[in-house]
Amino acid sequence: MKIKQAEFVISAVSSAQYPNDALPEIALAGRSNVGKSSLINRMLGRKNLARTSSQPGKTQTLNYYRINEQLFFVDLPGYGYAKVSKTMRAEWGKFIERYLLEREPLKLLLLLVDLRHPPTKDDQAMYEWLHYHEIPLCVVATKADKIPKGKWARHSKQVKETLQLDPAIPLIMFSSETGMGKDELWAIIEQHSQS
């Protein structure tokens, strides 16, 4: 996809604030420091559109980015970060769950996992929940550039086995440093946003 225009639109904390222009939405979920902002910036060819932070757990809202007036990227709060109170985590959980189950324009969820390590318990729980609710899904294994090429196959096998990944669900190895996986990911996003 040729990116002509990309802009941050709103940080939403309730459904009343979601944009209502009915564009397809592609949501991103993952652990707090898995590289969601870096992926958004790389996919859109922008340096700092999505703010990356050295402090994980910064995103506490649904951050909407409008792309080419064609679709939205929706960055969900990272999970698995301990510095947030239990009540706050339960609140987030509820509002993210509502978004994922009830949001009609949602066409695809990108579940980001760190290719360097086996998916965490949180990653596994998130995958199982999404799969159970039949939410269209693509698993993106980030930070591929941090692993020697010769070990990619072993690490992606580890991701598939740990998640017990359904063979019908694509797994894309991605690097926001080198751009690896960007074209395959756009192809999947376009396929879902046009259906």
C-alpha positions in Angstrom: 0.0 0.0 0.0 1.3 3.5 -0.9 0.9 5.7 2.2 -0.3 9.1 1.0 -1.7 10.3 4.3 -1.5 9.0 7.9 -2.6 10.9 11.0 -3.2 10.3 14.7 -6.9 10.9 15.3 -8.0 10.2 18.9 -7.1 8.4 22.1 -10.4 6.8 23.0 -11.4 5.5 26.4 -15.0 4.6 25.6 -17.1 3.6 22.6 -18.7 7.1 22.5 -15.3 8.4 21.3 -14.7 5.9 18.5 -14.6 7.4 15.1 -17.9 6.8 13.3 -16.9 7.1 9.7 -17.2 3.3 9.3 -13.7 2.7 7.9 -12.2 -0.8 8.4 -10.2 -1.1 11.6 -7.0 -3.1 12.1 -6.3 -3.5 15.8 -2.8 -4.2 17.3 -2.5 -6.1 20.6 0.6 -7.4 22.4 2.7 -7.1 25.5 3.7 -3.6 26.6 7.2 -3.6 25.0 6.7 -5.8 22.0 7.1 -3.0 19.5 3.5 -2.0 18.5 4.4 1.7 18.0 7.6 0.8 16.0 5.5 -1.5 13.8 2.9 1.2 13.2 5.7 3.8 12.3 7.4 1.3 10.0 4.2 0.2 8.2 3.3 3.9 7.6 6.8 5.0 6.7 6.8 7.6 9.5 9.4 8.1 12.2 7.3 9.3 15.2 3.6 9.1 14.3 3.1 6.5 17.0 5.1 7.5 20.0 7.5 4.9 21.2 8.3 5.0 24.8 11.1 3.5 26.9 8.5 3.1 29.6 6.3 0.1 28.8 2.6 0.4 29.6 2.3 4.0 28.3 -0.7 3.3 26.0 -3.7 3.2 28.2 -6.3 4.1 25.6 -7.3 3.0 22.1 -5.1 5.1 19.8 -6.6 5.6 16.4 -4.5 6.3 13.3 -6.3 7.1 10.0 -4.5 5.9 6.9 -5.2 7.3 3.4 -8.9 7.8 4.4 -9.2 4.0 3.8 -8.6 2.4 7.2 -7.6 2.8 10.8 -4.9 1.2 12.8 -6.1 0.9 16.4 -3.3 0.5 19.0 -4.7 -1.3 22.1 -3.1 -0.9 25.5 -0.2 -3.3 26.1 -0.9 -6.2 28.4 1.2 -7.9 31.0 2.7 -4.8 32.5 2.8 -4.8 36.3 2.9 -1.2 37.2 -0.8 -0.7 36.8 -3.2 -1.4 39.6 -5.4 -4.5 39.5 -8.6 -2.3 39.3 -7.1 -0.4 36.4 -6.2 -3.6 34.6 -9.7 -5.0 35.1 -11.2 -1.7 33.7 -8.9 -1.9 30.6 -9.8 -5.6 30.2 -13.5 -4.8 30.1 -13.2 -2.0 27.7 -10.8 -3.8 25.3 -13.0 -6.9 25.5 -16.1 -4.8 24.5 -14.2 -3.3 21.7 -13.0 -6.6 20.3 -16.4 -8.3 20.6 -18.7 -5.5 19.6 -16.9 -3.2 17.2 -18.3 -3.8 13.8 -15.6 -2.1 11.7 -12.9 -4.3 13.3 -11.7 -6.5 10.4 -8.4 -8.0 11.7 -6.4 -8.2 14.9 -2.6 -8.2 14.7 -1.3 -10.1 17.8 2.4 -9.1 18.3 4.7 -11.5 20.0 8.5 -11.2 20.5 10.2 -13.6 18.2 13.2 -13.9 20.5 11.3 -15.6 23.3 8.5 -18.2 23.5 5.1 -16.4 23.8 4.3 -15.6 27.4 1.3 -16.8 29.4 -0.4 -13.5 28.6 0.3 -14.0 24.8 -1.1 -17.5 25.0 -4.3 -16.4 26.9 -4.8 -13.6 24.5 -4.4 -15.9 21.5 -6.8 -18.5 23.0 -9.4 -15.9 23.8 -9.3 -14.3 20.3 -9.4 -17.7 18.6 -12.3 -18.8 20.7 -14.2 -15.7 19.8 -13.3 -16.2 16.1 -11.8 -12.8 15.8 -9.8 -12.6 12.5 -6.2 -12.8 13.5 -2.7 -12.6 12.2 0.3 -13.3 14.5 3.2 -11.0 14.0 6.6 -12.0 15.5 8.5 -8.8 16.0 12.2 -8.0 16.5 13.3 -10.6 13.8 16.4 -8.5 13.1 17.7 -9.3 16.7 18.0 -13.0 15.8 20.5 -14.6 13.3 18.8 -15.6 10.1 19.8 -19.2 10.6 17.6 -19.4 13.8 14.4 -17.8 12.3 12.8 -21.2 11.5 13.4 -22.5 15.0 12.0 -19.4 16.7 8.9 -19.3 14.5 8.3 -23.0 15.2 8.6 -22.2 18.9 5.9 -19.4 18.5 3.6 -21.7 16.6 4.0 -24.6 19.1 3.7 -22.4 22.2 0.5 -20.7 21.0 -0.8 -24.0 19.4 -1.3 -21.8 16.4 -4.2 -22.8 14.1 -2.5 -23.5 10.6 -5.1 -21.3 9.0 -3.8 -18.2 10.9 -0.8 -16.5 9.3 2.4 -15.9 11.2 4.6 -13.0 9.8 8.1 -12.5 11.0 8.7 -8.7 11.2 11.4 -6.2 11.8 10.7 -2.5 12.3 14.4 -2.0 11.9 14.8 -3.6 8.4 11.2 -3.5 7.2 11.2 -7.3 6.9 7.6 -8.6 6.7 6.1 -5.2 5.9 4.8 -6.2 2.4 3.4 -9.5 3.5 1.6 -7.8 6.4 0.1 -5.1 4.1 -1.1 -7.8 1.8 -3.0 -9.5 4.7 -4.3 -6.1 6.0 -5.6 -5.2 2.5 -7.2 -8.6 2.0 -9.1 -8.2 5.3 -10.0 -4.5 5.0 -11.6 -5.0 1.6 -13.7 -8.0 2.6 
